C-alpha cells in the first residue's frame, strides 16, 4: 500500500509499505494491506512502518483503497 506522511514542512515520507502502526486516541492500531477504510485521530508519537519509524505530532490518519495518508504536526 502507498503511504504519505505530511507535516507543515512538507512530505516527510512517501512510498510503499505493508504495515503501519500508530497510536490513535483509542489506543495502538495496525493497518495492513487491504485494510478497510478508516479515519482516526493520531496521538503524538512514533509511526512505525516497514520503511522505518517516524516521529509525528497530533494529526489524522486516513486509510482508503490501499492508501494511507497521515497529516500531522
Secondary structure as the mmCIF struct_conf table of DSSP 4:
data_model
#
loop_
_struct_conf.conf_type_id
_struct_conf.id
_struct_conf.beg_label_comp_id
_struct_conf.beg_label_asym_id
_struct_conf.beg_label_seq_id
_struct_conf.end_label_comp_id
_struct_conf.end_label_asym_id
_struct_conf.end_label_seq_id
STRN STRN1 UNK A 2 UNK A 7
TURN_TY1_P TURN_TY1_P1 UNK A 8 UNK A 9
STRN STRN2 UNK A 10 UNK A 16
BEND BEND1 UNK A 18 UNK A 18
STRN STRN3 UNK A 19 UNK A 24
TURN_TY1_P TURN_TY1_P2 UNK A 25 UNK A 26
STRN STRN4 UNK A 27 UNK A 32
TURN_TY1_P TURN_TY1_P3 UNK A 33 UNK A 34
HELX_LH_PP_P HELX_LH_PP_P1 UNK A 35 UNK A 37
STRN STRN5 UNK A 38 UNK A 42
HELX_LH_PP_P HELX_LH_PP_P2 UNK A 43 UNK A 43
BEND BEND2 UNK A 44 UNK A 44
STRN STRN6 UNK A 45 UNK A 49
TURN_TY1_P TURN_TY1_P4 UNK A 50 UNK A 51
STRN STRN7 UNK A 52 UNK A 56
BEND BEND3 UNK A 58 UNK A 58
STRN STRN8 UNK A 59 UNK A 64
TURN_TY1_P TURN_TY1_P5 UNK A 65 UNK A 66
STRN STRN9 UNK A 67 UNK A 72
#
